[in-house]
Amino acid sequence: MRIHENGQVELDGIDKLILNAFMEDANIPVSQLAKELSISNTAVHQRIKKLENSGLINSTKTIINPNVLGYSTMSFVGVFMDKPSSYKTVIRSLEEIPEVVEAHFTTGNYGIFLKLLCKDNMHLMNVLNQKIQQIDGVTRTETIISLEQTINRQIKL
């Protein structure tokens, strides 16, 4: 791995293999990975540490299946604000709503674009009407319900 002056990381083949293995299964034992790559456990550990220190590995976490918990309605919500300077205040309020799993400050029609997970359409309607639309600075919302997520992946290395 090489880090350029602008902070961009350049990966070598071994780094890519390690990252692809961890993106597939973050629980893969380092010893198994070292054996598959024909390098020492220490070398794998050192490379992982360098990748973490470079900021390329953002975090390792368990990803749950929201459907198993009854969250079967995924939606995307465009949030219109009274003025762009309301952004930080609106975001602080949105952070308090557990159904909001992503928020993006965007160009275009919406000031903020959200991804929500709800149990059903009634739950979604309640989150929209009783929570999001009640936030000071939010003038209106526009909602798109996802019927099926067909692609879910990270950037290819």
Backbone bond lengths (Angstrom), bond angles and torsions (degrees), N, CA, C in turn:
res aa  C-N    CA-C-N  psi(-1)  N-CA   C-N-CA  omega(-1)  CA-C   N-CA-C  phi
1 M - - - 1.446 - - 1.527 107.61 -
2 R 1.321 113.66 140.90 1.463 120.54 177.22 1.529 108.29 -131.00
3 I 1.324 116.16 136.70 1.464 120.18 177.93 1.524 108.10 -108.77
4 H 1.335 116.42 122.63 1.453 122.43 179.81 1.523 110.62 -79.77
5 E 1.328 116.57 166.35 1.465 121.99 -179.11 1.526 112.14 -58.38
6 N 1.336 116.82 -32.32 1.469 120.39 -179.69 1.530 112.64 -80.75
7 G 1.340 116.78 2.49 1.456 121.36 178.44 1.515 114.39 90.60
8 Q 1.336 116.87 -6.42 1.466 120.14 179.33 1.523 109.74 -71.57
9 V 1.323 115.66 138.98 1.456 122.43 -177.59 1.520 109.68 -98.97
10 E 1.326 115.27 134.05 1.471 121.52 175.07 1.528 107.35 -110.81
11 L 1.318 116.35 121.81 1.464 122.06 -175.45 1.515 111.54 -96.18
12 D 1.336 115.90 145.87 1.462 119.30 170.62 1.526 108.44 -95.85
13 G 1.315 117.15 178.91 1.467 121.87 -175.66 1.518 113.67 -60.14
14 I 1.335 117.33 -41.49 1.469 120.95 -179.38 1.529 110.04 -65.69
15 D 1.339 116.62 -43.19 1.471 119.98 177.72 1.517 110.56 -57.78
16 K 1.325 116.96 -43.65 1.467 120.69 -179.64 1.519 110.98 -63.79
17 L 1.323 117.11 -40.76 1.468 120.22 178.92 1.526 110.90 -64.33
18 I 1.327 116.92 -42.17 1.465 121.07 178.55 1.526 109.99 -62.88
19 L 1.326 116.71 -48.47 1.468 120.15 -179.18 1.524 112.22 -63.28
20 N 1.325 117.09 -43.24 1.469 119.69 178.72 1.524 110.97 -61.83
21 A 1.336 116.81 -39.79 1.463 120.34 178.42 1.526 110.80 -63.89
22 F 1.332 117.12 -43.37 1.463 120.48 179.82 1.518 112.38 -71.22
23 M 1.329 118.28 -32.40 1.464 119.71 176.78 1.525 110.38 -69.03
24 E 1.323 116.61 -30.58 1.463 121.21 177.43 1.535 110.65 -75.09
25 D 1.362 116.40 -42.87 1.458 121.38 -178.22 1.522 108.57 -154.82
26 A 1.335 116.80 100.67 1.464 121.44 -177.78 1.525 112.23 -67.76
27 N 1.334 117.45 -11.14 1.465 121.20 -179.76 1.521 113.06 -94.03
28 I 1.322 117.91 5.54 1.459 119.76 -179.69 1.532 109.10 -61.44
29 P 1.323 118.05 129.92 1.466 119.84 179.40 1.536 110.66 -64.58
30 V 1.315 115.67 138.82 1.463 120.90 179.34 1.530 109.77 -58.43
31 S 1.324 116.51 -37.22 1.470 119.93 179.75 1.522 111.58 -62.59
32 Q 1.324 117.10 -39.77 1.469 120.79 177.89 1.530 110.45 -66.39
33 L 1.312 115.94 -43.30 1.459 121.01 179.23 1.524 110.49 -63.48
34 A 1.328 117.21 -43.01 1.469 121.65 178.79 1.520 110.47 -60.76
35 K 1.310 116.12 -42.22 1.470 120.64 179.49 1.532 110.63 -64.39
36 E 1.352 116.95 -45.38 1.465 120.96 179.49 1.521 112.25 -62.51
37 L 1.342 116.77 -33.11 1.467 121.19 -177.61 1.523 112.68 -93.60
38 S 1.330 116.27 -4.01 1.467 122.60 -178.95 1.529 112.20 58.08
39 I 1.333 115.14 42.69 1.462 121.03 173.52 1.527 107.79 -133.67
40 S 1.322 116.70 167.96 1.468 120.52 -175.96 1.523 111.63 -75.07
41 N 1.340 114.64 157.62 1.469 120.62 174.33 1.523 110.32 -56.47
42 T 1.330 115.63 -41.80 1.466 120.95 -179.41 1.522 110.92 -60.40
43 A 1.335 116.94 -42.57 1.471 120.59 -179.98 1.532 110.40 -63.25
44 V 1.338 117.52 -40.12 1.465 120.79 178.71 1.524 109.41 -65.36
45 H 1.335 116.90 -46.08 1.469 120.92 178.88 1.531 110.92 -58.48
46 Q 1.334 117.15 -44.89 1.463 121.12 -178.98 1.525 111.24 -62.80
47 R 1.331 116.33 -42.34 1.470 119.96 179.59 1.531 110.90 -65.89
48 I 1.319 117.36 -41.11 1.467 121.10 178.65 1.526 109.26 -62.15
49 K 1.332 117.37 -44.07 1.464 121.20 179.50 1.528 110.47 -60.63
50 K 1.338 117.61 -43.17 1.469 121.43 178.78 1.535 110.67 -63.66
51 L 1.322 116.79 -40.75 1.471 120.67 179.01 1.531 110.72 -65.10
52 E 1.331 117.03 -38.97 1.462 120.62 176.77 1.530 110.88 -66.60
53 N 1.343 116.35 -45.62 1.470 121.00 -178.88 1.523 112.36 -64.72
54 S 1.337 117.42 -28.60 1.463 120.87 179.76 1.529 111.50 -74.60
55 G 1.334 116.42 -15.57 1.459 120.86 -177.20 1.517 113.40 90.34
56 L 1.335 117.01 -2.36 1.465 120.03 -179.79 1.526 111.13 -67.51
57 I 1.324 116.69 -43.76 1.460 120.07 173.67 1.513 105.95 -86.28
58 N 1.321 115.17 110.34 1.452 121.73 -174.86 1.523 111.32 -79.32
59 S 1.316 116.39 -41.82 1.464 121.04 178.63 1.521 108.51 -171.55
60 T 1.300 115.30 163.26 1.459 120.87 169.46 1.516 105.61 -119.78
61 K 1.316 115.88 129.62 1.452 119.52 -175.95 1.517 109.93 -149.96
62 T 1.303 115.11 160.93 1.450 121.61 175.24 1.523 108.01 -85.72
63 I 1.303 116.65 131.76 1.458 121.71 178.99 1.520 107.86 -103.23
64 I 1.327 115.87 118.58 1.465 119.57 -179.75 1.525 110.02 -91.08
65 N 1.311 115.59 157.77 1.451 122.10 175.32 1.525 107.20 -93.31
66 P 1.347 118.34 106.05 1.469 120.00 -175.68 1.526 113.59 -62.21
67 N 1.336 117.87 -25.95 1.469 120.45 178.88 1.520 111.79 -61.82
68 V 1.321 117.12 -35.45 1.463 121.46 -179.60 1.526 110.28 -65.03
69 L 1.334 117.11 -28.39 1.462 121.48 177.86 1.526 112.46 -90.42
70 G 1.333 116.36 3.29 1.454 120.50 177.48 1.520 114.76 94.15
71 Y 1.322 118.48 4.81 1.471 122.13 178.63 1.525 108.15 -89.60
72 S 1.320 116.39 86.95 1.462 121.35 -173.46 1.523 113.60 -101.79
73 T 1.336 117.80 -5.09 1.464 120.89 -179.06 1.528 109.94 -110.47
74 M 1.334 114.59 110.79 1.456 120.57 174.72 1.519 107.44 -103.78
75 S 1.322 115.57 134.42 1.459 118.48 179.26 1.517 110.31 -141.23
76 F 1.314 113.74 162.03 1.454 122.26 176.70 1.526 106.35 -120.70
77 V 1.320 115.64 132.88 1.455 120.41 -173.75 1.526 109.47 -126.65
78 G 1.326 114.66 121.83 1.451 120.14 172.03 1.512 108.12 -86.85
79 V 1.326 116.30 127.94 1.462 121.69 -177.90 1.530 108.99 -108.82
80 F 1.318 115.18 123.34 1.460 121.79 175.21 1.528 107.52 -95.30
81 M 1.330 116.67 134.48 1.464 120.70 -179.62 1.521 109.73 -115.95
82 D 1.339 115.39 155.39 1.460 119.89 179.45 1.527 111.97 -64.84
83 K 1.339 116.90 -32.34 1.464 121.35 176.54 1.527 108.67 -158.37
84 P 1.335 117.97 149.34 1.465 120.67 -178.38 1.533 113.72 -57.91
85 S 1.301 117.62 -28.37 1.470 120.03 -178.93 1.539 112.25 -69.47
86 S 1.324 117.62 -10.15 1.475 121.38 176.11 1.521 111.88 -76.56
87 Y 1.319 117.15 -9.39 1.467 122.63 -172.16 1.533 113.10 -49.38
88 K 1.324 118.09 -55.84 1.469 120.41 -175.07 1.522 112.26 -62.43
89 T 1.305 117.61 -39.69 1.462 121.99 179.08 1.526 110.34 -66.16
90 V 1.327 116.47 -43.39 1.462 120.94 179.65 1.531 109.70 -64.45
91 I 1.325 117.13 -44.26 1.472 120.62 -179.97 1.527 110.50 -60.56
92 R 1.317 117.88 -42.80 1.474 120.14 178.81 1.531 110.61 -58.60
93 S 1.317 117.17 -39.87 1.472 120.62 178.09 1.529 110.97 -69.82
94 L 1.331 117.05 -39.81 1.472 120.62 179.51 1.527 111.50 -64.98
95 E 1.322 116.97 -32.16 1.471 120.39 178.97 1.531 111.41 -62.63
96 E 1.308 117.67 -21.40 1.469 122.49 -179.76 1.530 112.63 -84.50
97 I 1.333 117.15 -4.66 1.469 121.44 -178.05 1.526 108.20 -103.12
98 P 1.334 118.27 107.77 1.464 120.99 -173.90 1.534 114.27 -62.51
99 E 1.313 117.45 -25.95 1.474 120.46 -179.54 1.533 112.16 -70.79
100 V 1.333 117.61 -17.97 1.472 121.49 176.90 1.522 107.12 -81.79
101 V 1.337 116.24 109.44 1.468 120.15 -177.59 1.524 112.89 -101.96
102 E 1.328 118.20 -15.46 1.464 122.75 174.29 1.521 108.66 -147.51
103 A 1.330 115.27 146.79 1.465 121.18 173.81 1.524 107.67 -142.37
104 H 1.330 115.37 132.84 1.464 121.14 -178.30 1.523 109.32 -128.77
105 F 1.327 116.91 131.08 1.468 122.92 172.38 1.515 105.03 -82.60
106 T 1.321 117.64 120.32 1.457 120.08 -168.70 1.524 113.24 -125.56
107 T 1.337 113.40 165.73 1.460 120.73 168.33 1.517 106.55 -92.85
108 G 1.304 117.15 170.65 1.458 119.71 178.00 1.515 111.40 96.99
109 N 1.315 115.64 -153.01 1.467 121.44 -174.03 1.517 113.94 -67.20
110 Y 1.328 116.89 -37.25 1.458 120.60 -173.72 1.525 110.17 -97.78
111 G 1.317 116.25 144.58 1.454 119.98 172.27 1.516 110.42 -77.40
112 I 1.336 115.29 -38.91 1.464 122.07 -179.97 1.524 108.06 -133.63
113 F 1.322 116.27 140.01 1.456 122.12 176.96 1.523 107.18 -119.29
114 L 1.331 117.13 124.91 1.461 123.10 -174.04 1.520 112.31 -112.94
115 K 1.319 114.70 153.82 1.462 122.00 166.95 1.517 105.90 -116.49
116 L 1.339 116.61 126.58 1.457 122.63 -178.46 1.518 110.51 -119.54
117 L 1.321 116.25 145.92 1.458 122.71 170.29 1.519 107.68 -119.27
118 C 1.331 116.36 123.75 1.464 122.39 179.85 1.524 109.46 -132.01
119 K 1.321 115.49 162.99 1.465 120.40 -178.76 1.525 112.19 -72.76
120 D 1.321 117.41 -36.25 1.461 122.00 179.91 1.521 108.61 -163.02
121 N 1.332 116.96 -176.55 1.464 120.83 -178.05 1.530 112.66 -65.16
122 M 1.332 117.37 -34.81 1.468 120.27 178.36 1.533 110.38 -65.75
123 H 1.316 115.72 -41.58 1.461 120.73 177.16 1.531 109.34 -61.74
124 L 1.334 116.61 -44.49 1.464 121.57 177.89 1.529 110.38 -59.05
125 M 1.315 116.87 -46.88 1.454 120.88 -179.02 1.534 110.71 -60.50
126 N 1.314 116.59 -39.68 1.457 121.25 178.16 1.533 111.06 -64.85
127 V 1.322 117.40 -44.59 1.470 120.94 178.91 1.525 110.01 -61.36
128 L 1.324 116.54 -43.30 1.469 120.26 179.88 1.524 111.53 -65.25
129 N 1.334 116.30 -53.64 1.463 121.21 -173.48 1.525 114.08 -73.50
130 Q 1.315 116.53 -42.00 1.467 120.23 -172.55 1.529 113.77 -93.76
131 K 1.316 117.40 -17.96 1.467 119.12 -176.83 1.535 111.49 -117.96
132 I 1.321 117.88 -68.11 1.468 120.90 -172.06 1.524 111.94 -64.29
133 Q 1.317 117.70 -48.27 1.464 120.43 -176.38 1.526 112.92 -72.12
134 Q 1.319 117.47 -10.26 1.465 121.67 177.58 1.530 113.00 -90.13
135 I 1.328 117.11 -5.57 1.466 121.17 -178.15 1.527 109.49 -72.98
136 D 1.328 116.53 131.85 1.468 121.20 175.40 1.520 109.56 -60.99
137 G 1.322 115.51 129.33 1.460 121.05 -178.85 1.516 113.00 103.58
138 V 1.339 117.50 -19.69 1.465 121.87 177.04 1.528 107.78 -87.22
139 T 1.334 116.34 123.00 1.466 119.21 -179.94 1.521 111.91 -95.93
140 R 1.339 117.03 -35.90 1.463 120.71 175.99 1.515 109.22 -167.18
141 T 1.341 115.15 170.07 1.460 121.14 178.19 1.523 109.49 -131.91
142 E 1.310 114.98 158.76 1.462 121.86 174.98 1.525 106.38 -133.49
143 T 1.336 116.68 124.64 1.460 121.55 -170.28 1.520 112.09 -114.26
144 I 1.331 114.71 138.45 1.463 123.02 173.81 1.527 106.37 -123.71
145 I 1.327 116.77 124.27 1.461 121.04 178.34 1.525 108.71 -93.95
146 S 1.329 115.46 130.39 1.459 121.50 177.71 1.529 109.09 -80.45
147 L 1.317 116.68 127.01 1.466 120.77 177.66 1.527 111.43 -84.92
148 E 1.327 116.14 -31.30 1.467 120.54 -179.79 1.523 108.88 -164.70
149 Q 1.330 116.36 136.34 1.459 120.85 174.28 1.521 107.09 -94.85
150 T 1.328 116.39 113.11 1.460 119.72 -174.49 1.520 113.33 -99.07
151 I 1.317 117.96 -21.86 1.462 121.81 177.69 1.522 107.41 -129.31
152 N 1.321 116.21 130.95 1.469 122.70 176.67 1.519 106.74 -146.73
153 R 1.317 116.46 98.74 1.460 118.94 -176.40 1.525 110.54 -151.68
154 Q 1.317 113.46 170.75 1.448 120.84 173.89 1.521 109.03 -100.53
155 I 1.309 116.37 172.47 1.456 120.76 179.49 1.529 109.70 -62.70
156 K 1.302 117.66 138.00 1.464 121.93 -178.28 1.523 110.14 -76.93
157 L 1.319 115.52 136.20 1.472 120.72 179.40 1.511 110.65 -97.41
